[in-house]
Amino acid sequence: MKKILSVLLCGVMLLGITACGNENVENKQSQEQVQEYGYVERETAEVLVAKFNTNVVDNSSLNPASKDYLTTHENAYWYGLITGVYLIVYPIEYTGNLDSDIVDYMVLYVEKNSEYESTTNEYLEYLIKANNQDITTEEVNALIAEAKNSASTGKTVNNGKGIDIGYIDNDDNYQYQVIRLYE
């Protein structure tokens, strides 16, 4: 979905540049996109996991993401948070180095019928806030609800603060995706 959006955005920008031949059109289009979708600064996996952990430790009794329960699988970092609940970090380009891999998106992966499935919304709030601390709890709740409602269309939701939220429901698990939008 993100690739399709990127291609469409590039096409619109290219059309604006070639159709008018004016630099102001390009800047105006880019500014409109930033206002509509927002963006966040590039951050490494290490930094974003630390921000997530700070939210978890400061605001709950939940388990933070620990390197003791870290594994890599298919160019992603998987953290076991609690039985049946995982934090997955997908870098733009996987190098195997948490300190240098820039995050593309993060996923809260939950096995259905896990005894700890009830922790999902709390973990998700901390994950969303780690990706943009300016998002309020009320906005988090609205994004979660909108993401679930949009799941059948395959669309992500955005409140203009630089991240998209997606929801995928599978037979034995569901996933919330927090997709970072960069300028």
N, C-alpha and C positions, 0 to 999 in steps of 0.2 A: 504494500500500500504506500509506504514511504517513497519507494522508487518511482511509482506512478505519479505521486504528487510532485516529486522533484523534476521529473521529465516535463510534466505539465507547466510547472512554474518556469522552467528554463525556456520552454516554447513560448510562453507569454512574454517573457523578458526579451527573447530574440525577436519576436514579432514587433514589440514596442520599439526596439532599436532600429530594425530595418525599415519599418513602416514610416517612422517619423524622422529618423536620422538626427534626433535631438537628445542630448545627454540628460536633459531635465525629465524627459519621459521615463528613462531608465531609473533615475533616482526616485521619481514619484511612484512608479510601480513597486520598486523595492520597499519604499517606505509604507505603502499600502499593505504589502504582505507582512511586514514586521508588525504593523498595527493590528492586523487581523489575527495572525498566528503567534506573534511574539517570538523571542528566541532566548536561548540561554548561552552562557559562555562554555567553551569546551573544557571538560574536566576529565580527569583520569579515573579509571576504575577504583584505584586506591582511595582517592579523595571522596568519590561518591559513596563508596561503601562506608567510609569513616563518617560521613554526614548521616547516612542511614543509621549507623550504630549509635551515634550521638543522640538522635531522636528517640531511638528505642530505649536506650539506657536512661536518658533523662526523663522520659515520660511514661515508662511502663516497667513491668517485671518480666517482659518477654525476653527471649534469647536474642542477642545480637548476632550478626554474621561473623563467624570466627574462621580464621585460616586453618584451625584444627579440623573443620568440617568443610573444607574447600576441595573441590576437584575440578578438573577441566574436561569438557566434553564438547566435541564438534565446534571448536574455536570459541567457546564461551566458558565463563567462570561460574560454577555452581556452588552455592553455599547452602548447606543444610541448616535451616533455622530451628526447626523442631520436627518431629516425625510427621512426614507428609506435607511439609511446607518448605519451599525452597526459594532463595533469591538467586536469579540468574542474571549475569552481566554480559551483554554482547558488545564487544568493542567494534569500532568502525573497521579497524584492521587488527586482527589478533597477532600479538607477538609473544604472548606468554609472560609479559611483564606488566603486572598490575600498575606499577608506577608510571608507565608510559602509554599504555593503551587508553585511547580516548573512547569514552562510552558512546555507543550509538543508541542503545536502549536497554532497559532493565525490565525483568519479568518477575512477578510474584507467581510462582507455580504451586498450585494446591491440588493434592490428590483428593478426589471426592470421597466422602465418608471417613476422612482422617479424623482421629479423635481431637485434633487441634485445628480443625477447619474454622472454628469460631474465632480464631485469631486473625483471620484474613483481612478484615476491614481495618483493624488497628495497624497491622504490618503495612498494609497498602497506604494508609495515611502517612506513615513515616517515610515510605518510599517516595511518594509524590512530593512531600515537603523536602526531602533530601535533594530532589531534582530542581525544586524551586521553592525556596523558603518563604516567598511572598504569597503563596497560595494558602488561604484560610481553611479551617476545618469545614466550614459550610461549603466552600468551593470544592473541596475534596469530595464531600458527600454527593454534591451535584454531578461532578465528573464521573464518579463511580456509577451512579444511577444512569446517566446518559450513555456511558460506555456499554453497560449491560443492555440497554434498550437498542443501541445501534449495532450490537453484535451480529444480528441476523443479516445486516446489509454489508458487513465486512468493513465498516467505516470506523475510524477513530474519532474521538471528540477532543475539543480544545477550547480553552477559555481565554486565549490571547496572551498567555503567560509563558510561552516557549516550550510547552510539552504537550504531546498528544497522549491520550489514554485509550487503549484498546482492550477488548475483552474477547477471549476465545473459550468456547465451551466444548470439550471433548467428552468421549464416553466415560473415561475414568479420572479426568482432571479438568481443571479450568485454569486460565492464565489471565492475569492483568498485565498489560504491557505499558510501560512508561517510556515513551519515545521522545528523545531530545531533539529539538529543532535548533540548528545553528545558523548564524548569519552567513 
